[in-house]
Amino acid sequence: MSLNEYDIECICRAKAFIDADIRRHTSIEALAMEAGIGQTKLKAGFKLLYGSGIFAYLRRKRMEQASILILSTHKPLKEIARLSGFKYYSNFITAFARFYGHTPAAYRKIIPVNHSDDLPF
């Protein structure tokens, strides 16, 4: 697949849209419209440019956000789930355990922490 300059700009715009608020739930169709590119080209181009599919990228960003919040704040895990883009706490626990190999509660217990509730999220 070849991407022209416009395609790359659109795909970068889609990534920026995702990064602006990882809590937002957006379909591929809506993301493609927002970025000004077709769905097929967006999905293939995103994987080509960033090395993963759109939803895998979003899941990784959400897990990274959750990990930061777990390790650096005293926020309740249900709130961390919400701040990381999960509507249902049970889905958060399952996704987190698959990604990190531990539930959020176990992760908080086994990883040394430096809690600071001053984080902006």
Contacts in CASP RR format, 6 or more apart in sequence:
PFRMAT RR
TARGET T0000
AUTHOR 0000-0000-0000
METHOD contacts of the structure
MODEL  1
MSLNEYDIECICRAKAFIDADIRRHTSIEALAMEAGIGQTKLKAGFKLLY
GSGIFAYLRRKRMEQASILILSTHKPLKEIARLSGFKYYSNFITAFARFY
GHTPAAYRKIIPVNHSDDLPF
1 44 0 8 1.000
1 45 0 8 1.000
1 48 0 8 1.000
3 11 0 8 1.000
3 41 0 8 1.000
3 45 0 8 1.000
3 48 0 8 1.000
3 49 0 8 1.000
7 37 0 8 1.000
7 41 0 8 1.000
7 45 0 8 1.000
8 49 0 8 1.000
10 35 0 8 1.000
10 36 0 8 1.000
10 37 0 8 1.000
10 42 0 8 1.000
11 35 0 8 1.000
11 37 0 8 1.000
11 42 0 8 1.000
11 45 0 8 1.000
11 46 0 8 1.000
11 49 0 8 1.000
12 49 0 8 1.000
13 34 0 8 1.000
13 35 0 8 1.000
13 36 0 8 1.000
14 31 0 8 1.000
14 32 0 8 1.000
14 34 0 8 1.000
14 35 0 8 1.000
14 37 0 8 1.000
14 42 0 8 1.000
14 46 0 8 1.000
14 54 0 8 1.000
15 46 0 8 1.000
15 50 0 8 1.000
15 57 0 8 1.000
17 26 0 8 1.000
17 31 0 8 1.000
17 34 0 8 1.000
17 35 0 8 1.000
18 24 0 8 1.000
18 26 0 8 1.000
18 31 0 8 1.000
18 54 0 8 1.000
18 57 0 8 1.000
18 58 0 8 1.000
18 61 0 8 1.000
19 61 0 8 1.000
22 58 0 8 1.000
22 61 0 8 1.000
22 62 0 8 1.000
22 65 0 8 1.000
22 84 0 8 1.000
22 85 0 8 1.000
23 82 0 8 1.000
23 83 0 8 1.000
23 84 0 8 1.000
23 85 0 8 1.000
24 85 0 8 1.000
25 85 0 8 1.000
25 87 0 8 1.000
26 34 0 8 1.000
28 39 0 8 1.000
28 42 0 8 1.000
28 43 0 8 1.000
28 54 0 8 1.000
29 39 0 8 1.000
31 42 0 8 1.000
31 54 0 8 1.000
32 38 0 8 1.000
32 39 0 8 1.000
32 42 0 8 1.000
35 42 0 8 1.000
42 54 0 8 1.000
43 53 0 8 1.000
43 54 0 8 1.000
46 52 0 8 1.000
46 53 0 8 1.000
46 54 0 8 1.000
46 57 0 8 1.000
47 53 0 8 1.000
50 57 0 8 1.000
52 60 0 8 1.000
59 95 0 8 1.000
59 99 0 8 1.000
60 99 0 8 1.000
62 84 0 8 1.000
62 85 0 8 1.000
62 86 0 8 1.000
62 95 0 8 1.000
63 84 0 8 1.000
63 95 0 8 1.000
63 96 0 8 1.000
63 99 0 8 1.000
63 100 0 8 1.000
65 83 0 8 1.000
65 84 0 8 1.000
65 121 0 8 1.000
66 80 0 8 1.000
66 81 0 8 1.000
66 83 0 8 1.000
66 84 0 8 1.000
66 92 0 8 1.000
66 96 0 8 1.000
66 104 0 8 1.000
67 100 0 8 1.000
67 107 0 8 1.000
68 119 0 8 1.000
69 75 0 8 1.000
69 80 0 8 1.000
69 83 0 8 1.000
69 84 0 8 1.000
69 119 0 8 1.000
69 121 0 8 1.000
70 77 0 8 1.000
70 80 0 8 1.000
70 104 0 8 1.000
70 107 0 8 1.000
70 108 0 8 1.000
70 111 0 8 1.000
70 113 0 8 1.000
71 107 0 8 1.000
71 108 0 8 1.000
71 111 0 8 1.000
71 113 0 8 1.000
71 114 0 8 1.000
72 113 0 8 1.000
72 114 0 8 1.000
72 115 0 8 1.000
72 116 0 8 1.000
72 119 0 8 1.000
73 80 0 8 1.000
73 115 0 8 1.000
73 116 0 8 1.000
73 117 0 8 1.000
73 119 0 8 1.000
74 115 0 8 1.000
74 117 0 8 1.000
75 83 0 8 1.000
75 117 0 8 1.000
77 89 0 8 1.000
77 92 0 8 1.000
77 104 0 8 1.000
77 105 0 8 1.000
77 108 0 8 1.000
78 89 0 8 1.000
80 92 0 8 1.000
80 104 0 8 1.000
81 88 0 8 1.000
81 89 0 8 1.000
81 92 0 8 1.000
81 93 0 8 1.000
81 104 0 8 1.000
83 121 0 8 1.000
84 92 0 8 1.000
86 92 0 8 1.000
86 95 0 8 1.000
92 104 0 8 1.000
93 103 0 8 1.000
93 104 0 8 1.000
96 102 0 8 1.000
96 103 0 8 1.000
96 104 0 8 1.000
96 107 0 8 1.000
97 103 0 8 1.000
97 104 0 8 1.000
100 107 0 8 1.000
102 110 0 8 1.000
END
